[in-house]
Amino acid sequence: MSFVAKAKISGCDTNGSEEGGSFYVQFNPNEISINEYVGRFAEKKNNKPLKKQTAASQKTPSGAQAAPYDEHKGITLSTKLFFNTYNNAADYSDVRSLISKFDEFLNKNAKEAKELKRIRFSWGSIQVFGLLTSMSVSYTMFSRDGYPVRAEMSISITGDYVKYTPTPAPKDEQTVTHASESAGFADMLAAYGSMSELKAAARTNGIDNLRTG
């Protein structure tokens, strides 16, 4: 059985192309939530569009901070990641060494847009890039000397999907499948020498619906 490769975290530019360092999560998430921006619709009153606001009516009350309505339009991916560094009482390490890898995507000190550090989340066909807008950590297990050794971290990335081109299926997929089946049947027939011997062996093994091509 094959499994999807581990989710990859990396830096990226404004178009979502990878740049800078990257690393893989320790365990793949078991759930991902994506909040889609669906647009803004004009409100109506008595079946008539509301009057356009004037500059005076748009004034913000004293002490309040105005923010653009579309500041976060796009998508927001939210997921929970798990970390563990405890093997036994004599073999463990501080789990914060794994969590600190996300520090490079924090924008606490960014003062201009060009200083913002963008993050990219890639896991299978889900690839999202943008800004790390939320991060919280819960430490769920500690060693005897007080070091956290297990943690759950929730993150949110607000941005957009990475553009990609789906890989097309082979044009002659059905032909390839039938050819493979025919090759397998030919090998079986060669092993028994004749069609009657092959069918007899099939009946002996309880196979009544043997396909012969």
SULURBEL-V969015 format. One record per residue. N is the residue number from 1. PHI is phi in whole degrees, -180 to 180 (NA if undefined). PSI is psi in whole degrees, 0 to 359 (* if undefined). D_CENTER is the distance of its C-alpha to the mean C-alpha in Angstrom with 1 decimal. Layout:
n->N phi->PHI psi->PSI d_center->D_CENTER
n->N phi->PHI psi->PSI d_center->D_CENTER
This chain:
n->1 phi->NA psi->133 d_center->20.6
n->2 phi->-102 psi->150 d_center->17.6
n->3 phi->-123 psi->154 d_center->14.1
n->4 phi->-65 psi->137 d_center->10.7
n->5 phi->-59 psi->161 d_center->10.9
n->6 phi->-65 psi->148 d_center->9.6
n->7 phi->-64 psi->142 d_center->6.6
n->8 phi->-112 psi->135 d_center->8.6
n->9 phi->-112 psi->130 d_center->9.8
n->10 phi->-149 psi->163 d_center->12.5
n->11 phi->-79 psi->162 d_center->15.1
n->12 phi->-156 psi->168 d_center->15.5
n->13 phi->-93 psi->189 d_center->18.2
n->14 phi->-69 psi->346 d_center->18.7
n->15 phi->-100 psi->358 d_center->17.5
n->16 phi->95 psi->359 d_center->14.1
n->17 phi->-75 psi->137 d_center->15.8
n->18 phi->-62 psi->140 d_center->15.3
n->19 phi->-158 psi->149 d_center->18.3
n->20 phi->84 psi->200 d_center->19.5
n->21 phi->-78 psi->166 d_center->18.2
n->22 phi->-152 psi->160 d_center->15.0
n->23 phi->-158 psi->167 d_center->14.1
n->24 phi->-108 psi->147 d_center->12.0
n->25 phi->-68 psi->158 d_center->11.2
n->26 phi->-74 psi->318 d_center->14.0
n->27 phi->-133 psi->138 d_center->12.4
n->28 phi->-65 psi->147 d_center->9.0
n->29 phi->-68 psi->155 d_center->8.3
n->30 phi->-101 psi->0 d_center->10.2
n->31 phi->-159 psi->139 d_center->9.1
n->32 phi->-132 psi->133 d_center->6.8
n->33 phi->-113 psi->135 d_center->9.3
n->34 phi->-126 psi->119 d_center->9.6
n->35 phi->-97 psi->115 d_center->13.1
n->36 phi->-92 psi->137 d_center->14.6
n->37 phi->-79 psi->125 d_center->17.8
n->38 phi->-107 psi->2 d_center->20.5
n->39 phi->101 psi->172 d_center->23.4
n->40 phi->-120 psi->133 d_center->26.7
n->41 phi->-115 psi->142 d_center->29.7
n->42 phi->-70 psi->132 d_center->33.3
n->43 phi->-79 psi->152 d_center->35.0
n->44 phi->-125 psi->152 d_center->38.4
n->45 phi->-134 psi->126 d_center->41.5
n->46 phi->55 psi->40 d_center->44.3
n->47 phi->64 psi->16 d_center->42.6
n->48 phi->-123 psi->140 d_center->43.0
n->49 phi->-59 psi->143 d_center->40.4
n->50 phi->-64 psi->149 d_center->40.6
n->51 phi->-65 psi->144 d_center->42.7
n->52 phi->-65 psi->133 d_center->41.0
n->53 phi->-70 psi->142 d_center->40.8
n->54 phi->-91 psi->169 d_center->43.2
n->55 phi->-59 psi->324 d_center->42.7
n->56 phi->-68 psi->320 d_center->44.7
n->57 phi->-73 psi->345 d_center->42.7
n->58 phi->-91 psi->0 d_center->39.4
n->59 phi->-63 psi->141 d_center->40.8
n->60 phi->-90 psi->137 d_center->38.8
n->61 phi->-55 psi->150 d_center->40.8
n->62 phi->-56 psi->133 d_center->42.1
n->63 phi->89 psi->346 d_center->39.7
n->64 phi->-91 psi->157 d_center->36.6
n->65 phi->-112 psi->123 d_center->33.9
n->66 phi->-80 psi->142 d_center->32.9
n->67 phi->-135 psi->138 d_center->29.3
n->68 phi->-57 psi->137 d_center->28.2
n->69 phi->-61 psi->321 d_center->26.9
n->70 phi->-92 psi->21 d_center->24.2
n->71 phi->-58 psi->324 d_center->23.1
n->72 phi->-117 psi->27 d_center->19.5
n->73 phi->-68 psi->151 d_center->19.2
n->74 phi->129 psi->226 d_center->16.0
n->75 phi->-131 psi->159 d_center->12.8
n->76 phi->-129 psi->118 d_center->11.6
n->77 phi->-95 psi->130 d_center->8.2
n->78 phi->-126 psi->137 d_center->9.3
n->79 phi->-155 psi->168 d_center->8.5
n->80 phi->-121 psi->131 d_center->11.0
n->81 phi->-113 psi->149 d_center->11.3
n->82 phi->-118 psi->142 d_center->14.5
n->83 phi->-135 psi->141 d_center->17.1
n->84 phi->-148 psi->130 d_center->20.4
n->85 phi->-125 psi->14 d_center->23.2
n->86 phi->-103 psi->120 d_center->26.0
n->87 phi->-104 psi->313 d_center->27.6
n->88 phi->-161 psi->181 d_center->31.1
n->89 phi->-61 psi->339 d_center->33.7
n->90 phi->-107 psi->358 d_center->34.5
n->91 phi->-136 psi->96 d_center->31.1
n->92 phi->-161 psi->169 d_center->28.6
n->93 phi->-149 psi->170 d_center->27.4
n->94 phi->-71 psi->120 d_center->26.3
n->95 phi->-67 psi->343 d_center->22.6
n->96 phi->-65 psi->342 d_center->22.6
n->97 phi->-66 psi->333 d_center->22.7
n->98 phi->-84 psi->320 d_center->19.0
n->99 phi->-69 psi->329 d_center->18.1
n->100 phi->-65 psi->347 d_center->20.2
n->101 phi->-63 psi->338 d_center->17.9
n->102 phi->-82 psi->350 d_center->16.2
n->103 phi->-60 psi->330 d_center->19.7
n->104 phi->-69 psi->349 d_center->19.6
n->105 phi->-103 psi->5 d_center->17.3
n->106 phi->-78 psi->143 d_center->19.7
n->107 phi->-120 psi->39 d_center->22.0
n->108 phi->-61 psi->324 d_center->24.9
n->109 phi->-105 psi->6 d_center->27.5
n->110 phi->-71 psi->128 d_center->26.3
n->111 phi->-110 psi->340 d_center->29.2
n->112 phi->-131 psi->159 d_center->28.4
n->113 phi->-59 psi->324 d_center->25.5
n->114 phi->-69 psi->346 d_center->25.9
n->115 phi->-92 psi->352 d_center->25.4
n->116 phi->-67 psi->137 d_center->21.9
n->117 phi->-101 psi->125 d_center->19.2
n->118 phi->-101 psi->150 d_center->15.9
n->119 phi->-121 psi->147 d_center->12.5
n->120 phi->-125 psi->131 d_center->9.6
n->121 phi->-112 psi->120 d_center->6.0
n->122 phi->-127 psi->120 d_center->5.4
n->123 phi->-149 psi->106 d_center->4.2
n->124 phi->61 psi->233 d_center->6.7
n->125 phi->-86 psi->355 d_center->7.3
n->126 phi->-94 psi->112 d_center->4.3
n->127 phi->-135 psi->116 d_center->5.8
n->128 phi->-129 psi->144 d_center->7.2
n->129 phi->-137 psi->156 d_center->10.3
n->130 phi->162 psi->219 d_center->13.1
n->131 phi->-110 psi->142 d_center->14.9
n->132 phi->-76 psi->104 d_center->14.2
n->133 phi->-99 psi->349 d_center->16.2
n->134 phi->-157 psi->140 d_center->16.2
n->135 phi->-153 psi->123 d_center->16.2
n->136 phi->-138 psi->144 d_center->18.2
n->137 phi->-126 psi->135 d_center->19.1
n->138 phi->-119 psi->121 d_center->21.1
n->139 phi->-89 psi->122 d_center->23.1
n->140 phi->-111 psi->356 d_center->23.9
n->141 phi->-156 psi->143 d_center->26.3
n->142 phi->-131 psi->151 d_center->28.9
n->143 phi->-79 psi->172 d_center->31.3
n->144 phi->-64 psi->333 d_center->35.0
n->145 phi->-95 psi->14 d_center->35.5
n->146 phi->93 psi->8 d_center->33.0
n->147 phi->-87 psi->136 d_center->29.9
n->148 phi->-71 psi->131 d_center->26.5
n->149 phi->-123 psi->356 d_center->24.9
n->150 phi->-147 psi->140 d_center->22.1
n->151 phi->-153 psi->156 d_center->19.7
n->152 phi->-121 psi->130 d_center->16.8
n->153 phi->-124 psi->125 d_center->15.1
n->154 phi->-100 psi->131 d_center->13.5
n->155 phi->-131 psi->154 d_center->11.9
n->156 phi->-132 psi->136 d_center->11.5
n->157 phi->-123 psi->121 d_center->10.8
n->158 phi->-106 psi->123 d_center->13.1
n->159 phi->179 psi->242 d_center->13.3
n->160 phi->-155 psi->170 d_center->12.3
n->161 phi->-76 psi->146 d_center->10.3
n->162 phi->-76 psi->129 d_center->11.1
n->163 phi->-69 psi->138 d_center->13.8
n->164 phi->-149 psi->161 d_center->14.0
n->165 phi->-112 psi->116 d_center->16.6
n->166 phi->-59 psi->144 d_center->16.0
n->167 phi->-78 psi->120 d_center->18.1
n->168 phi->-70 psi->149 d_center->21.2
n->169 phi->-73 psi->153 d_center->22.6
n->170 phi->-56 psi->137 d_center->25.9
n->171 phi->-62 psi->322 d_center->28.8
n->172 phi->-102 psi->43 d_center->31.0
n->173 phi->-61 psi->316 d_center->28.6
n->174 phi->-66 psi->320 d_center->31.3
n->175 phi->-63 psi->318 d_center->33.9
n->176 phi->-63 psi->319 d_center->32.0
n->177 phi->-63 psi->313 d_center->31.4
n->178 phi->-65 psi->323 d_center->35.1
n->179 phi->-64 psi->321 d_center->36.2
n->180 phi->-65 psi->317 d_center->34.3
n->181 phi->-64 psi->319 d_center->35.9
n->182 phi->-64 psi->320 d_center->39.3
n->183 phi->-64 psi->319 d_center->39.0
n->184 phi->-65 psi->319 d_center->38.3
n->185 phi->-65 psi->320 d_center->41.2
n->186 phi->-63 psi->321 d_center->43.5
n->187 phi->-64 psi->319 d_center->42.8
n->188 phi->-65 psi->317 d_center->43.7
n->189 phi->-65 psi->320 d_center->46.8
n->190 phi->-63 psi->328 d_center->47.9
n->191 phi->-71 psi->332 d_center->47.7
n->192 phi->-103 psi->344 d_center->50.1
n->193 phi->90 psi->328 d_center->52.4
n->194 phi->-151 psi->161 d_center->52.9
n->195 phi->-64 psi->319 d_center->51.3
n->196 phi->-64 psi->322 d_center->53.5
n->197 phi->-67 psi->321 d_center->52.7
n->198 phi->-65 psi->315 d_center->48.9
n->199 phi->-66 psi->323 d_center->49.3
n->200 phi->-65 psi->319 d_center->51.6
n->201 phi->-66 psi->324 d_center->49.1
n->202 phi->-65 psi->316 d_center->46.4
n->203 phi->-64 psi->323 d_center->48.8
n->204 phi->-62 psi->326 d_center->49.6
n->205 phi->-94 psi->12 d_center->45.9
n->206 phi->78 psi->20 d_center->45.6
n->207 phi->-100 psi->112 d_center->43.8
n->208 phi->-104 psi->347 d_center->45.4
n->209 phi->-116 psi->44 d_center->43.0
n->210 phi->-63 psi->125 d_center->42.9
n->211 phi->-85 psi->133 d_center->41.7
n->212 phi->-114 psi->15 d_center->44.0
n->213 phi->100 psi->* d_center->42.3
